[in-house]
Amino acid sequence: VQLQASGGGLVQAGGSLRLSCTASGRTFSYTKAWYRQAPGKQREEVASITSGYSTNYADSVKGRFTISRDNAKKTVYLQMNSLKPEDTAVYYCNAISGAGRNNYWGQGTQVTVSS
């Protein structure tokens, strides 16, 4: 399975972006997540969505970001609104099977928020 992320870019503070991540194989039963890593910082989980569509968000993005998935398109999305400069990072998508046996990462997409 390969994950292809897209949708990053440069945006002004207060703006919006939507990230997409499409899988090459069957991952409809996997939990999907978005992580980010800013320069000099550890990678952190931003949001996740289970196969049953339960979602979880980091406190720093609650109310601003929305994760969703379209299994027919094998795609997970991250809608990011009210972006802040501190959201600047490389964003990675992740797909993990229920038992954690299979764990896949996308290549990362850069999000830069200017003040």
C-alpha positions as CSV (number, residue, x, y, z in Angstrom):
1,V,0.0,0.0,0.0
2,Q,1.2,3.5,-0.9
3,L,-0.2,6.7,0.4
4,Q,-0.1,9.9,-1.8
5,A,-0.6,13.1,0.1
6,S,-1.4,16.4,-1.6
7,G,-3.0,19.8,-1.0
8,G,-0.3,21.6,1.0
9,G,0.9,25.1,0.2
10,L,1.4,28.6,1.4
11,V,-1.5,30.4,3.0
12,Q,-2.0,33.5,5.1
13,A,-3.1,33.3,8.7
14,G,-6.8,32.8,8.9
15,G,-7.0,31.0,5.6
16,S,-7.9,27.5,4.7
17,L,-6.4,24.4,3.1
18,R,-7.6,20.9,2.4
19,L,-5.2,18.0,2.4
20,S,-5.9,14.8,0.7
21,C,-4.3,11.4,1.0
22,T,-5.2,8.6,-1.4
23,A,-4.2,5.0,-0.8
24,S,-3.2,2.6,-3.6
25,G,-4.6,-0.5,-1.9
26,R,-7.5,-1.6,0.3
27,T,-7.4,0.3,3.6
28,F,-11.1,0.8,4.3
29,S,-10.7,-1.1,7.6
30,Y,-7.7,0.9,8.7
31,T,-7.6,3.9,11.0
32,K,-6.4,6.9,9.1
33,A,-4.6,9.8,10.6
34,W,-2.8,13.0,9.9
35,Y,0.5,13.9,11.7
36,R,2.7,16.9,11.4
37,Q,6.2,17.8,12.1
38,A,7.5,21.3,12.5
39,P,11.3,22.1,12.2
40,G,13.1,21.0,15.4
41,K,10.0,19.4,16.8
42,Q,8.7,15.8,17.1
43,R,6.1,14.5,14.9
44,E,2.6,14.8,16.5
45,E,-0.7,13.4,15.7
46,V,-3.2,16.0,14.5
47,A,-6.3,14.0,13.8
48,S,-7.5,10.5,13.3
49,I,-10.6,8.7,12.0
50,T,-11.4,5.1,12.5
51,S,-13.1,2.7,10.1
52,G,-16.3,3.4,12.1
53,Y,-15.8,7.1,11.5
54,S,-15.0,8.0,15.1
55,T,-12.7,11.0,15.2
56,N,-10.1,12.4,17.5
57,Y,-8.2,15.7,17.4
58,A,-5.2,17.3,19.0
59,D,-6.3,20.1,21.4
60,S,-4.4,22.6,19.3
61,V,-6.6,22.0,16.3
62,K,-10.0,21.3,17.8
63,G,-12.7,23.4,16.2
64,R,-10.5,24.4,13.3
65,F,-9.6,21.1,11.6
66,T,-11.9,18.4,10.3
67,I,-10.8,14.9,9.3
68,S,-13.0,12.8,7.0
69,R,-12.7,9.8,4.8
70,D,-14.2,8.5,1.6
71,N,-13.7,4.8,1.4
72,A,-15.0,4.5,-2.1
73,K,-12.2,6.9,-3.2
74,K,-9.7,5.4,-0.8
75,T,-9.0,9.0,0.4
76,V,-8.8,10.7,3.7
77,Y,-9.1,14.5,4.0
78,L,-8.0,17.1,6.4
79,Q,-9.9,20.4,6.1
80,M,-7.9,23.1,7.9
81,N,-9.6,26.4,8.7
82,S,-8.5,29.5,10.6
83,L,-4.9,28.5,10.0
84,K,-2.2,29.9,12.3
85,P,1.5,30.4,11.8
86,E,2.1,27.6,14.4
87,D,0.3,25.2,12.1
88,T,3.3,25.4,9.7
89,A,4.8,22.0,9.3
90,V,5.1,19.0,7.0
91,Y,1.9,17.0,7.2
92,Y,1.9,13.3,6.8
93,C,-0.9,10.9,6.4
94,N,-0.9,7.5,8.1
95,A,-2.9,4.3,7.8
96,I,-2.7,1.6,10.4
97,S,-4.6,-1.7,10.7
98,G,-6.5,-2.5,13.8
99,A,-3.9,-4.7,15.3
100,G,-1.1,-2.4,14.2
101,R,0.4,-5.1,12.0
102,N,0.4,-2.9,8.9
103,N,1.4,0.8,9.3
104,Y,1.8,3.0,6.2
105,W,3.0,6.6,5.8
106,G,2.6,9.1,3.0
107,Q,5.4,11.2,1.7
108,G,4.4,14.4,3.5
109,T,3.1,17.7,2.2
110,Q,4.4,21.1,3.3
111,V,1.9,23.6,4.9
112,T,3.2,27.1,5.5
113,V,1.1,29.7,7.2
114,S,2.3,33.3,7.0
115,S,1.5,35.9,9.6
